[in-house]
Amino acid sequence: MFVDSPRLLAYEQKRGRADLDVNPNSKLSAYLRWGQLSPHDLYWAVKRTGISPDMVKTFERRLFWRDLAYYQMQAFPDMRTKSIRAHYEMMAWKSDDDLLRRWQKGHTGFPLVDASMRELWSTGWSQQNLRMVAACFLTEYCNINWVEGAKWYEDTLVDADIAINSMMWQNAGRSGIDQWNFVISPEGANSQDPSGAYVRRWVPELRALPKQYLHRPWEAPPEVLA
């Protein structure tokens, strides 16, 4: 089990890495979502390991986020499709079905975004920070309504939870209680894919590119792209 493995020890420092041979994320979210695993039992299993609190603080905090999401859903039952911050309903979103489909299937031309979306489509899962990369890209770079992203994640995630998913997408669309005050670059992959192994796995058409161009293939000279 994850709690008894080296992955828990690696989680605090390496949870953002998508390029490692052994992903440090627990991948327990679907079991938590569908009731096969109790968050209460998981929390105390982590406590019983005796690992320093500083080494598990983020993992534990993310278990608590579940309850925050359920509280928000209770307080704002329409949050799946309506902005919690009501004035954000006036946002001028772009309507572009072709761009939305390219984002959904991982054909935007931005390798890190495409890798995340292809992994999602193929496996039903992607790790938290890559969900955030893809969400930022859709809302900030494409200017497409966060509701469209939320619907796609609901349809494709094996751990799809309406409350948790809606909370994340509300924040990505700046209409949530904890609205994101940052934009994640779809080009800078130093924290998610520093080796390039993740993009090479999920965007194999770029596999032969040197690492310096892997996340920005448009910067590669013609002789490299040939």
Backbone bond lengths (Angstrom), bond angles and torsions (degrees), N, CA, C in turn:
res aa  C-N    CA-C-N  psi(-1)  N-CA   C-N-CA  omega(-1)  CA-C   N-CA-C  phi
1 M - - - 1.466 - - 1.520 109.79 -
2 F 1.320 116.05 154.53 1.459 122.86 -178.11 1.529 112.21 -52.64
3 V 1.326 116.68 -43.18 1.470 121.02 -175.46 1.522 111.37 -61.75
4 D 1.315 117.46 -31.78 1.462 121.55 -177.40 1.523 113.31 -94.21
5 S 1.317 116.77 5.53 1.461 120.21 -174.70 1.526 111.36 -106.52
6 P 1.326 117.10 165.15 1.474 120.16 176.59 1.518 113.28 -63.26
7 R 1.322 117.43 -15.33 1.468 120.01 -178.09 1.524 112.23 -64.63
8 L 1.338 117.35 -34.65 1.462 119.16 177.36 1.522 110.56 -64.23
9 L 1.320 116.73 -41.38 1.465 120.54 178.17 1.528 111.44 -64.05
10 A 1.335 116.80 -30.86 1.461 121.26 -177.94 1.528 112.28 -85.61
11 Y 1.328 116.49 -15.30 1.467 120.54 -169.78 1.523 113.16 -57.92
12 E 1.308 118.23 -48.17 1.463 121.26 -173.59 1.528 112.02 -59.36
13 Q 1.320 116.39 -40.48 1.458 120.38 -175.66 1.523 113.36 -93.17
14 K 1.328 117.69 -26.32 1.468 119.13 -170.40 1.523 114.26 -121.91
15 R 1.335 117.87 10.56 1.467 119.97 -175.24 1.528 112.45 -61.77
16 G 1.336 117.50 -23.56 1.453 120.46 -179.37 1.509 114.66 -81.03
17 R 1.324 116.89 -11.67 1.464 120.46 -176.20 1.522 111.11 -79.52
18 A 1.311 115.62 123.67 1.472 120.77 177.19 1.514 111.68 -103.21
19 D 1.322 116.92 -5.02 1.459 120.97 -171.61 1.528 113.71 -100.94
20 L 1.323 118.03 2.09 1.461 120.36 -177.29 1.522 111.35 -79.48
21 D 1.323 116.91 151.74 1.469 120.84 178.38 1.527 111.02 -60.83
22 V 1.331 116.18 -38.88 1.464 121.76 176.40 1.524 107.51 -114.00
23 N 1.313 116.80 110.44 1.464 120.47 -178.52 1.527 109.68 -68.22
24 P 1.338 118.08 128.89 1.464 120.30 -176.52 1.522 114.20 -77.02
25 N 1.328 118.41 -6.56 1.460 120.28 178.32 1.524 110.44 -74.77
26 S 1.322 115.93 152.53 1.464 120.12 -172.27 1.521 113.24 -72.54
27 K 1.333 117.15 -31.46 1.468 123.44 -174.16 1.538 111.38 56.76
28 L 1.322 115.69 31.73 1.460 121.64 178.27 1.529 111.91 -96.92
29 S 1.321 116.73 -0.62 1.467 119.92 -172.05 1.522 113.18 -59.70
30 A 1.322 117.71 -38.84 1.468 119.46 -179.96 1.530 111.10 -66.61
31 Y 1.326 116.61 -36.97 1.472 120.52 179.31 1.528 110.83 -68.25
32 L 1.341 115.55 -36.12 1.463 119.45 175.17 1.528 110.52 -68.40
33 R 1.321 115.24 -42.01 1.473 119.59 -177.40 1.527 111.78 -62.10
34 W 1.323 116.82 -42.86 1.466 119.84 -172.47 1.534 113.56 -96.90
35 G 1.340 115.88 10.70 1.454 119.75 170.64 1.508 115.44 82.11
36 Q 1.322 117.66 11.17 1.467 119.65 178.05 1.524 111.77 -82.20
37 L 1.336 115.59 -14.43 1.459 121.46 179.69 1.523 108.03 -137.42
38 S 1.308 115.99 132.13 1.459 121.14 179.60 1.525 110.40 -85.72
39 P 1.349 118.71 128.73 1.467 119.61 175.65 1.527 111.75 -61.87
40 H 1.328 116.60 -31.49 1.471 121.34 176.19 1.521 110.00 -61.93
41 D 1.339 117.18 -48.37 1.468 120.91 -179.65 1.518 111.57 -65.48
42 L 1.331 116.16 -38.74 1.463 119.73 -179.99 1.526 110.61 -65.97
43 Y 1.317 116.54 -43.89 1.464 120.29 179.19 1.526 111.28 -57.24
44 W 1.330 116.65 -47.56 1.458 119.38 -177.03 1.524 111.92 -75.28
45 A 1.310 117.64 -25.50 1.466 119.50 173.31 1.523 110.20 -64.89
46 V 1.329 116.34 -38.53 1.466 120.36 176.31 1.524 109.90 -66.18
47 K 1.318 117.32 -43.01 1.463 120.61 179.73 1.524 111.37 -60.48
48 R 1.327 116.07 -39.13 1.463 119.79 -176.70 1.528 113.27 -70.17
49 T 1.319 117.73 -13.92 1.469 119.12 178.24 1.524 111.45 -68.36
50 G 1.344 116.54 -23.00 1.457 120.11 -177.81 1.512 113.59 77.86
51 I 1.313 117.56 7.46 1.462 121.12 178.42 1.530 109.11 -66.42
52 S 1.304 116.23 143.53 1.460 121.42 -179.83 1.529 110.90 -53.16
53 P 1.349 117.82 135.97 1.469 120.62 179.19 1.522 113.71 -54.16
54 D 1.328 116.49 -31.70 1.460 119.38 179.50 1.527 112.40 -65.78
55 M 1.324 116.14 -22.55 1.465 120.29 -177.78 1.528 112.74 -88.48
56 V 1.323 117.28 -11.46 1.473 120.18 -177.62 1.529 111.87 -128.03
57 K 1.310 117.67 8.82 1.473 120.42 -172.87 1.530 112.19 -62.35
58 T 1.321 117.47 -39.36 1.468 119.29 -178.57 1.519 111.11 -72.07
59 F 1.322 116.38 -40.04 1.467 119.19 178.51 1.525 110.17 -61.20
60 E 1.321 116.97 -44.65 1.461 120.78 179.87 1.531 110.88 -65.51
61 R 1.323 115.88 -41.17 1.469 119.34 -179.31 1.530 111.32 -62.03
62 R 1.313 116.30 -36.35 1.465 118.83 -179.87 1.526 112.08 -70.28
63 L 1.310 117.40 -25.88 1.465 118.86 171.65 1.533 110.02 -66.32
64 F 1.330 116.25 -37.82 1.465 119.83 179.88 1.522 111.66 -70.02
65 W 1.336 116.74 -28.06 1.464 119.79 178.64 1.530 111.10 -58.02
66 R 1.315 116.77 -31.60 1.464 120.10 178.33 1.526 110.33 -55.37
67 D 1.332 115.85 -48.33 1.458 119.67 -178.99 1.530 111.93 -66.18
68 L 1.335 116.22 -35.25 1.460 119.45 176.17 1.529 110.16 -61.90
69 A 1.334 116.16 -42.49 1.465 120.16 179.41 1.525 111.28 -62.97
70 Y 1.339 116.65 -41.75 1.464 119.76 -179.63 1.531 111.21 -67.99
71 Y 1.325 116.22 -35.06 1.466 119.56 175.46 1.525 110.19 -62.89
72 Q 1.333 115.65 -45.16 1.460 118.86 -179.73 1.523 111.37 -62.91
73 M 1.332 116.90 -40.33 1.456 119.84 179.52 1.526 111.44 -64.04
74 Q 1.318 116.13 -36.12 1.460 119.61 176.99 1.527 111.08 -68.01
75 A 1.328 116.39 -40.26 1.461 120.73 -177.98 1.529 111.93 -76.46
76 F 1.342 115.43 -31.15 1.467 120.62 -177.72 1.531 108.87 -130.02
77 P 1.323 117.42 77.13 1.465 120.51 -172.14 1.524 114.69 -62.95
78 D 1.338 117.78 -16.53 1.468 120.75 178.47 1.523 112.59 -97.23
79 M 1.337 117.91 12.67 1.469 120.10 -172.81 1.519 113.62 -66.35
80 R 1.308 117.56 -12.17 1.465 120.32 177.16 1.524 111.13 -63.65
81 T 1.321 117.52 -31.97 1.464 120.75 -175.60 1.522 113.98 -132.67
82 K 1.341 118.57 -10.26 1.458 120.97 -177.31 1.520 110.28 -120.41
83 S 1.313 115.73 138.50 1.461 121.76 -177.51 1.518 111.30 -62.10
84 I 1.326 116.07 132.82 1.465 120.39 173.73 1.522 109.38 -65.16
85 R 1.316 116.95 -44.21 1.468 121.69 172.33 1.533 105.95 -84.28
86 A 1.317 115.54 98.61 1.468 120.92 -165.56 1.524 113.83 -57.79
87 H 1.323 117.84 -31.09 1.471 118.98 -176.78 1.533 111.54 -67.17
88 Y 1.349 117.59 -16.32 1.462 119.34 177.55 1.531 112.14 -75.69
89 E 1.315 117.10 -6.76 1.459 119.76 173.23 1.521 111.17 -64.70
90 M 1.328 116.40 -17.45 1.467 121.36 -179.44 1.520 112.64 -87.61
91 M 1.327 117.71 1.71 1.466 120.84 179.55 1.529 110.47 -57.58
92 A 1.330 115.53 138.14 1.470 121.06 179.01 1.523 109.01 -91.36
93 W 1.327 116.22 85.03 1.459 120.74 -179.53 1.526 110.66 -80.50
94 K 1.295 115.14 154.59 1.466 121.69 178.58 1.520 109.71 -87.29
95 S 1.324 116.50 140.08 1.463 121.78 174.88 1.525 108.21 -107.36
96 D 1.322 115.87 109.35 1.465 120.87 -177.17 1.521 107.97 -148.25
97 D 1.319 116.40 93.14 1.465 121.30 -175.77 1.521 112.01 -63.35
98 D 1.331 117.09 -36.00 1.464 120.04 -179.66 1.526 111.27 -66.05
99 L 1.327 116.44 -45.30 1.464 120.76 178.77 1.518 110.48 -64.46
100 L 1.332 117.52 -39.59 1.462 121.11 177.89 1.528 110.52 -61.91
101 R 1.326 117.84 -44.13 1.465 120.53 179.44 1.526 111.37 -64.26
102 R 1.320 116.37 -38.93 1.474 118.75 178.91 1.527 110.82 -65.67
103 W 1.313 116.65 -37.54 1.473 119.85 174.92 1.524 109.89 -64.72
104 Q 1.311 117.86 -45.55 1.459 121.60 -177.13 1.524 112.00 -59.00
105 K 1.309 116.95 -41.09 1.458 120.76 -173.66 1.529 113.64 -97.90
106 G 1.332 117.33 2.07 1.459 120.05 176.20 1.511 113.61 77.88
107 H 1.335 116.67 47.76 1.461 121.80 178.48 1.526 110.47 -134.00
108 T 1.327 115.90 45.96 1.464 120.23 -179.78 1.523 112.08 -86.89
109 G 1.325 117.78 -21.43 1.450 121.64 -173.96 1.511 113.27 95.05
110 F 1.334 116.91 -5.20 1.462 121.44 174.79 1.530 107.17 -102.66
111 P 1.325 117.59 107.77 1.471 120.81 -167.92 1.517 115.81 -56.21
112 L 1.332 118.09 -40.98 1.468 118.82 -177.36 1.531 110.51 -67.62
113 V 1.317 116.56 -41.30 1.466 120.88 176.40 1.525 110.09 -62.77
114 D 1.322 115.99 -46.51 1.464 120.07 -177.52 1.520 111.74 -64.46
115 A 1.325 116.88 -38.75 1.464 120.00 178.45 1.527 110.21 -62.68
116 S 1.325 116.47 -44.13 1.461 120.44 179.57 1.524 111.64 -61.82
117 M 1.320 116.67 -44.60 1.459 120.06 -177.50 1.528 112.24 -71.98
118 R 1.309 117.33 -32.56 1.468 119.73 176.54 1.525 111.46 -70.91
119 E 1.329 116.28 -38.72 1.459 119.01 175.61 1.526 109.98 -62.32
120 L 1.332 116.11 -43.23 1.460 120.37 178.62 1.527 110.97 -59.30
121 W 1.321 116.78 -46.84 1.465 121.18 -177.34 1.534 111.18 -66.47
122 S 1.321 116.75 -35.39 1.472 121.09 -176.10 1.519 113.10 -81.82
123 T 1.339 116.70 -34.40 1.462 120.05 -171.11 1.523 114.34 -118.53
124 G 1.338 117.49 -17.62 1.458 119.98 -175.18 1.512 113.73 81.29
125 W 1.319 116.86 14.13 1.464 119.83 -176.65 1.515 110.11 -150.98
126 S 1.311 116.85 147.67 1.468 123.59 163.14 1.518 106.05 -152.53
127 Q 1.310 116.36 156.66 1.455 118.68 -174.22 1.523 111.28 -77.08
128 Q 1.331 115.09 163.06 1.459 121.61 -168.88 1.524 113.18 -54.66
129 N 1.328 118.19 -49.69 1.458 118.25 -174.08 1.530 112.22 -68.59
130 L 1.326 117.86 -25.89 1.457 119.69 176.46 1.528 111.14 -79.20
131 R 1.307 117.69 -29.40 1.471 119.50 170.19 1.524 109.20 -61.45
132 M 1.322 116.14 -39.02 1.462 120.49 179.96 1.528 111.39 -69.27
133 V 1.327 117.55 -38.28 1.463 120.75 176.45 1.528 109.80 -59.21
134 A 1.330 116.19 -47.88 1.463 120.81 -178.01 1.525 111.32 -67.09
135 A 1.336 116.75 -37.06 1.465 120.64 179.43 1.522 111.13 -67.65
136 C 1.319 116.58 -43.66 1.469 120.36 177.20 1.522 110.75 -61.15
137 F 1.318 115.98 -40.40 1.462 119.34 -178.56 1.527 110.15 -63.17
138 L 1.330 117.16 -44.82 1.461 120.28 -177.92 1.525 111.57 -64.90
139 T 1.326 116.96 -44.80 1.462 119.69 -174.50 1.522 113.36 -83.09
140 E 1.339 117.47 -40.65 1.462 120.55 -173.18 1.525 113.36 -91.25
141 Y 1.330 117.06 -37.97 1.466 120.23 -176.91 1.530 111.86 -93.17
142 C 1.327 116.94 -37.43 1.465 120.69 179.77 1.524 112.50 -93.22
143 N 1.327 116.54 -17.78 1.462 122.75 -177.61 1.526 111.71 56.44
144 I 1.324 115.49 39.17 1.462 121.47 176.64 1.526 108.88 -101.17
145 N 1.301 115.46 139.59 1.464 122.93 -175.22 1.529 111.76 -51.88
146 W 1.327 115.06 132.88 1.463 120.74 179.82 1.528 111.77 -58.05
147 V 1.322 118.01 -26.30 1.462 121.32 -179.46 1.531 110.64 -60.60
148 E 1.328 116.81 -36.29 1.465 120.59 178.73 1.526 110.83 -65.29
149 G 1.328 116.31 -39.84 1.456 119.96 176.94 1.509 111.86 -65.85
150 A 1.326 115.89 -42.19 1.468 120.65 179.81 1.525 110.77 -61.42
151 K 1.309 116.93 -42.12 1.466 120.70 179.82 1.530 110.77 -63.01
152 W 1.339 116.37 -42.04 1.465 119.33 -178.87 1.521 111.42 -66.10
153 Y 1.306 116.59 -41.36 1.459 119.46 178.33 1.532 110.75 -66.02
154 E 1.308 117.08 -37.94 1.463 119.50 176.11 1.523 111.27 -59.22
155 D 1.320 115.73 -38.91 1.465 120.55 -176.79 1.524 112.97 -75.26
156 T 1.324 117.54 -25.54 1.460 120.07 -169.34 1.526 115.29 -112.57
157 L 1.316 118.74 -24.48 1.460 120.73 -177.00 1.533 111.65 -76.75
158 V 1.312 116.77 133.10 1.465 119.09 174.24 1.528 111.11 -72.02
159 D 1.329 116.91 -19.41 1.458 120.77 178.41 1.535 111.71 -104.81
160 A 1.331 116.33 21.62 1.462 120.51 -174.35 1.522 111.43 -55.69
161 D 1.300 115.62 119.79 1.452 123.53 178.84 1.527 105.78 -128.40
162 I 1.324 117.42 117.90 1.460 120.58 -172.62 1.522 111.72 -57.47
163 A 1.320 117.40 -41.31 1.467 120.14 -178.27 1.527 111.21 -66.80
164 I 1.325 117.45 -50.82 1.467 121.26 -177.43 1.519 110.64 -66.59
165 N 1.318 116.79 -44.77 1.450 121.45 -179.62 1.525 110.99 -61.99
166 S 1.326 116.85 -45.33 1.466 120.73 -179.41 1.520 111.31 -64.68
167 M 1.330 117.35 -38.79 1.458 120.25 178.54 1.516 110.89 -61.16
168 M 1.348 116.71 -45.28 1.458 119.47 -179.98 1.520 111.40 -63.44
169 W 1.320 116.82 -45.99 1.460 119.80 -176.86 1.522 111.92 -70.45
170 Q 1.329 118.30 -34.45 1.457 119.94 173.24 1.533 110.06 -58.55
171 N 1.321 116.53 -44.80 1.462 120.11 -179.82 1.518 111.34 -65.86
172 A 1.331 116.83 -37.99 1.468 120.47 177.49 1.517 111.20 -64.00
173 G 1.332 116.34 -35.48 1.458 120.77 179.31 1.512 114.32 -84.65
174 R 1.339 116.67 5.66 1.461 124.71 178.06 1.527 113.00 70.78
175 S 1.325 117.93 6.76 1.463 120.18 -177.41 1.527 112.39 -101.70
176 G 1.338 117.28 -1.55 1.450 121.22 -177.32 1.517 112.89 -85.21
177 I 1.309 115.77 169.99 1.458 121.21 179.54 1.525 110.89 -62.86
178 D 1.324 116.51 -39.10 1.465 122.03 -179.49 1.531 108.55 -109.55
179 Q 1.333 115.23 55.00 1.466 120.33 -175.25 1.526 110.96 -54.89
180 W 1.323 114.84 139.63 1.463 119.54 -179.56 1.524 109.74 -68.80
181 N 1.323 115.97 127.98 1.465 120.96 176.98 1.516 110.09 -103.82
182 F 1.326 115.96 33.82 1.458 122.23 -178.58 1.520 108.60 -148.66
183 V 1.302 115.26 162.56 1.461 122.09 172.83 1.518 107.17 -127.16
184 I 1.321 117.09 128.22 1.462 121.38 179.87 1.519 108.71 -90.43
185 S 1.307 116.45 124.49 1.462 120.52 -179.27 1.527 110.66 -68.20
186 P 1.324 117.71 132.65 1.465 119.98 175.50 1.526 112.39 -78.37
187 E 1.328 116.42 -4.54 1.458 120.91 -178.28 1.524 112.69 -99.69
188 G 1.326 116.86 -34.50 1.456 120.10 -177.04 1.511 111.17 -87.31
189 A 1.306 116.79 111.09 1.465 121.12 -174.76 1.520 112.11 -114.79
190 N 1.322 117.28 23.82 1.458 120.06 -174.82 1.519 113.44 -61.83
191 S 1.328 116.72 -32.34 1.459 118.92 -178.49 1.518 113.03 -91.05
192 Q 1.342 117.78 -25.05 1.460 120.18 -177.03 1.526 113.33 -98.07
193 D 1.314 116.50 -37.56 1.470 119.97 -171.78 1.525 111.24 -144.13
194 P 1.331 117.95 55.04 1.463 119.39 -175.81 1.521 114.66 -61.61
195 S 1.317 117.13 -29.79 1.467 119.56 179.80 1.521 112.40 -85.00
196 G 1.338 117.11 -18.71 1.458 120.90 -176.67 1.515 114.41 86.08
197 A 1.321 117.36 -2.21 1.469 120.64 -175.83 1.525 112.13 -64.38
198 Y 1.324 116.69 -32.84 1.472 120.17 -178.36 1.525 110.82 -67.15
199 V 1.322 116.53 -49.84 1.470 119.45 178.70 1.528 110.77 -64.10
200 R 1.305 117.26 -39.58 1.474 118.90 179.73 1.529 111.31 -63.05
201 R 1.314 116.59 -32.10 1.464 119.15 179.41 1.521 111.78 -71.77
202 W 1.334 116.76 -45.90 1.453 120.27 -171.10 1.525 114.16 -97.04
203 V 1.323 117.22 -15.21 1.473 120.89 176.21 1.528 106.77 -125.09
204 P 1.327 116.74 69.55 1.465 120.49 -170.35 1.516 114.29 -63.28
205 E 1.329 118.33 -19.79 1.461 119.77 178.27 1.524 112.20 -66.48
206 L 1.341 116.51 -14.34 1.467 120.86 177.95 1.523 112.14 -104.63
207 R 1.309 117.10 5.94 1.460 121.57 -171.33 1.524 113.02 -56.51
208 A 1.323 116.81 -35.24 1.469 120.37 -174.71 1.522 113.17 -83.23
209 L 1.314 118.01 -6.95 1.464 120.22 -178.59 1.522 111.10 -68.82
210 P 1.332 117.92 139.92 1.465 119.73 172.14 1.526 110.15 -59.21
211 K 1.317 116.10 150.47 1.461 121.11 -175.18 1.529 112.23 -56.21
212 Q 1.311 117.63 -34.73 1.463 119.91 -176.34 1.526 112.67 -63.40
213 Y 1.335 116.57 -21.00 1.463 120.29 179.88 1.529 112.72 -110.55
214 L 1.299 117.87 -3.34 1.456 120.99 -168.59 1.525 112.94 -61.39
215 H 1.326 117.10 -39.68 1.461 120.40 -178.65 1.527 112.64 -94.75
216 R 1.353 115.93 -5.18 1.470 122.08 175.55 1.530 108.90 -138.01
217 P 1.311 116.83 65.62 1.478 119.02 -173.93 1.518 113.61 -61.85
218 W 1.320 117.77 -21.92 1.461 120.71 179.42 1.528 112.24 -68.81
219 E 1.329 116.79 -13.91 1.465 120.41 177.80 1.521 112.44 -88.68
220 A 1.303 118.00 -9.40 1.465 121.36 -179.04 1.518 110.53 -72.31
221 P 1.329 116.80 137.46 1.463 119.39 178.42 1.527 111.71 -68.87
222 P 1.315 117.65 160.23 1.477 120.48 -176.21 1.515 113.37 -56.42
223 E 1.327 117.21 -36.19 1.468 118.58 -177.28 1.544 111.51 -68.43
224 V 1.330 117.52 -25.51 1.466 121.06 176.93 1.526 110.00 -78.22
225 L 1.326 116.12 -37.28 1.458 120.73 -178.74 1.523 112.83 -76.63
226 A 1.309 116.54 -18.68 1.487 120.39 -175.64 1.517 111.11 -65.85
